[in-house]
Amino acid sequence: MKRRRFLNRIGSILAVLGVTEAEWLTLGNRYYQALAQPSSRKLALLIGINQYQKSPALSGCLTDVELQKELLIYRFGFQASDILTLTEEQATREFIEAAFLDHLGKQAKPGDVVVFHFSGYGTRVKLETSLDTVQNALVPANETTTAQYEKIVNYLLEETLLLLLRSLPTHRVTAVLDTSYYAPSTVLGLKIRALQESVEAKLATEELDFLKQLKTQKLLNTPVVLAATSDSKQSAREGLFSGFKAGLFTYALTQYLWESTPATTIQVALSHVENSLSKLGSKQQPALLSSNKNQHIEKLNVTSLPLNGSISAEGAVTVIEEDSKTVHLWLGGLPSEVLEYYGVNSRLTLATGEELILRSRSGLTAKAQISKVESASSLQVGQLVQESVRVLPRNVGLTIALDTGLERIERVDATSGFAAFPRVSTVIAGEKPADYLFAKLQQTPSRYGLFALDGELIPNAGGEVGEAVKVAVLRLAPKLSTLLAAKLWRLTENEGSSRLAIKATLEIISGISSQMVMQRETVRAFKTETSTSKSLPTPHSPLPTQHSALPTPTVPIGSRMQYRVQNQSDRPVYLMLLGLKNNQTAVAFYPWEPPQEPKTADTKPFLKEVVIAPGETLTLPQTNAASQWVIPGPAFFYEQQLILSTASLSRTLAVLNTDNYPAADQRLINPLSNPLDIAQALLQDLHNVSGRKTEMNGTSADSYILDVNNWASLSFSFQVV
């Protein structure tokens, strides 16, 4: 398209938005070149704003854009020239709306794929036309304009965005909004993406006029809009990771999509994402944002985001160096809890079978060398890589962030107190990645406590009123050991990369039937389902919107529970179930031996290995009156890790046998008195079963070597109410 024709084409849009030609051209030649390309079947507009005119800076929004862009190019087959990014000062309200209309609206055709992403602040604003109504709005880079007597805000209304999305002539529209709209007066822990509502602010007249014009347009589709939160009082958070900062929702979502299958449903996807958010220290619940209360969209990836091939991956080759032996990798698909500890000499394989050896990593990027020089000619940019061998350090510790609200002497005392515990270190909150937060209780500033990173107090982790810092820290000793143990067994999670074909279902038993609570399966070991097309949704659905929340699965107190585990591999597998209750108590499944005669009150029962034969299904526990798992009260949050191995978990079982459980107490799910010993024994068992130790003699003896062919670790989280 010639330059004059391009400017004439966009002139009418700019007139509506009140933008001059000179302002538009400051977007730069890159945007012009993107618009000048021929129409594509896959178009994306990605928005990220860290720096605002007046509001405090955010940290992870530009990383979010990069996360989405790498995902779309390498996982979903988008052309880089068809992905338009507006960041920082480029992302004004006028430019966002103009870019949407021209890059998406004028190029998209029926059947095309469209993706929109926004990372930045959200807020709420009252409209002059209806002062009783408060509307959600996205905050662009040029957030305010100070008029002579009033404050004018340049917000982009959520309603405007949804009308823009629904005006596109294709039903394959996906939007991701990593923002929130409610800002509490005080915030503890991770930074939030929400600004407090400004009561005196007035929305720009141009935005109201544009909204009015959009309401006259024909609505052509019902988009899939994924929101970072499901409740108006929840806050979208952003976190500090190993070498980068990002929105928790964007990171969890993109990480899952790297490893997902084309048949993934929204329910399954958001269940996984919420599970990841919980491990990242946030209780925010993602949601499907719907402008149609009757909307029922089952597939996330089938119609909205067709995959680039049918295989899942942990990342892709982005650069091949001149020696044709060294490649640069993007590792957006590695589980977040694993990435920080993903060690040198870890192995990844290409779809062609060649293996890459990890040599260094910085944030989400890494360098690797091909293991066989003669195979270097097969390397290509864009090739997907799958995890083969995971190398983890043996000295993983727990990191506690000290809240910046603590006085200097309080931080000194806390640092000294935590230093007394082995494998526990401290950092200043916001400076380095951390697992938990030590801070004052906001309601009672004379008390100290241990918090999740989103500021939620861990149950029974608050000290006494007026207690000294070191005494408060000393009280935390048992919890620190438990939390470190849970961190270690989370490092085994590999649902996406395991080659061991396992499917596990958590069920509530009711009479002779059962009801599924959630299901996990190792996707690499199953055939990809054939996608089916969906009919075009009926247009003209009513506005405004609502959140279709897909919360953490809930289990009523008193429920009879069981796991149904299917071993679809050709080898027997050995099973272990560990868990964390309310972020404070470690638990395990105790596979008791059948009682032997004669039996006395002092006879201590023994434990047996749980083995599932190839092709067999096992319920855990066995469904009979003498062996039941009944959920006790009161309400609590449960996180459980189901770990399976192709060889005996003998070391773990031996440590479990030495646990200090009473002879008469043979409950199936029991607290652990030695969770850290159990976690270390488990990692050693998985290391021992690895078939790659001999060929990796160069790997440090201070590392665990875990082979994806020999283990599967699946995570389940649910709320007891």
Secondary structure as GFF3:
##gff-version 3
##sequence-region A 1 721
A	DSSP	alpha_helix	3	17	.	.	.	ID=ss1
A	DSSP	alpha_helix	21	25	.	.	.	ID=ss2
A	DSSP	alpha_helix	29	36	.	.	.	ID=ss3
A	DSSP	beta_strand	42	48	.	.	.	ID=ss4
A	DSSP	alpha_helix	61	70	.	.	.	ID=ss5
A	DSSP	pi_helix	71	75	.	.	.	ID=ss6
A	DSSP	three_ten_helix	80	82	.	.	.	ID=ss7
A	DSSP	beta_strand	83	87	.	.	.	ID=ss8
A	DSSP	three_ten_helix	88	90	.	.	.	ID=ss9
A	DSSP	alpha_helix	93	99	.	.	.	ID=ss10
A	DSSP	pi_helix	100	105	.	.	.	ID=ss11
A	DSSP	beta_strand	113	119	.	.	.	ID=ss12
A	DSSP	beta_strand	122	127	.	.	.	ID=ss13
A	DSSP	beta_strand	130	138	.	.	.	ID=ss14
A	DSSP	beta_strand	144	146	.	.	.	ID=ss15
A	DSSP	beta_strand	151	153	.	.	.	ID=ss16
A	DSSP	beta_strand	156	157	.	.	.	ID=ss17
A	DSSP	alpha_helix	158	166	.	.	.	ID=ss18
A	DSSP	beta_strand	172	178	.	.	.	ID=ss19
A	DSSP	beta_strand	191	192	.	.	.	ID=ss20
A	DSSP	beta_strand	201	203	.	.	.	ID=ss21
A	DSSP	alpha_helix	205	214	.	.	.	ID=ss22
A	DSSP	beta_strand	224	227	.	.	.	ID=ss23
A	DSSP	beta_strand	237	240	.	.	.	ID=ss24
A	DSSP	beta_strand	245	247	.	.	.	ID=ss25
A	DSSP	alpha_helix	248	259	.	.	.	ID=ss26
A	DSSP	alpha_helix	266	279	.	.	.	ID=ss27
A	DSSP	beta_strand	287	290	.	.	.	ID=ss28
A	DSSP	beta_strand	315	320	.	.	.	ID=ss29
A	DSSP	beta_strand	326	330	.	.	.	ID=ss30
A	DSSP	alpha_helix	336	339	.	.	.	ID=ss31
A	DSSP	beta_strand	347	350	.	.	.	ID=ss32
A	DSSP	beta_strand	355	362	.	.	.	ID=ss33
A	DSSP	beta_strand	365	370	.	.	.	ID=ss34
A	DSSP	three_ten_helix	373	378	.	.	.	ID=ss35
A	DSSP	beta_strand	384	393	.	.	.	ID=ss36
A	DSSP	beta_strand	398	402	.	.	.	ID=ss37
A	DSSP	alpha_helix	408	418	.	.	.	ID=ss38
A	DSSP	beta_strand	424	428	.	.	.	ID=ss39
A	DSSP	beta_strand	436	440	.	.	.	ID=ss40
A	DSSP	beta_strand	448	451	.	.	.	ID=ss41
A	DSSP	beta_strand	457	462	.	.	.	ID=ss42
A	DSSP	alpha_helix	469	475	.	.	.	ID=ss43
A	DSSP	alpha_helix	477	490	.	.	.	ID=ss44
A	DSSP	beta_strand	502	510	.	.	.	ID=ss45
A	DSSP	beta_strand	513	521	.	.	.	ID=ss46
A	DSSP	three_ten_helix	523	525	.	.	.	ID=ss47
A	DSSP	beta_strand	546	549	.	.	.	ID=ss48
A	DSSP	beta_strand	554	555	.	.	.	ID=ss49
A	DSSP	beta_strand	560	567	.	.	.	ID=ss50
A	DSSP	beta_strand	573	581	.	.	.	ID=ss51
A	DSSP	beta_strand	585	589	.	.	.	ID=ss52
A	DSSP	beta_strand	610	612	.	.	.	ID=ss53
A	DSSP	beta_strand	617	620	.	.	.	ID=ss54
A	DSSP	beta_strand	629	630	.	.	.	ID=ss55
A	DSSP	beta_strand	636	645	.	.	.	ID=ss56
A	DSSP	alpha_helix	650	657	.	.	.	ID=ss57
A	DSSP	beta_strand	669	671	.	.	.	ID=ss58
A	DSSP	alpha_helix	675	689	.	.	.	ID=ss59
A	DSSP	three_ten_helix	694	696	.	.	.	ID=ss60
A	DSSP	beta_strand	703	707	.	.	.	ID=ss61
A	DSSP	beta_strand	711	720	.	.	.	ID=ss62
###
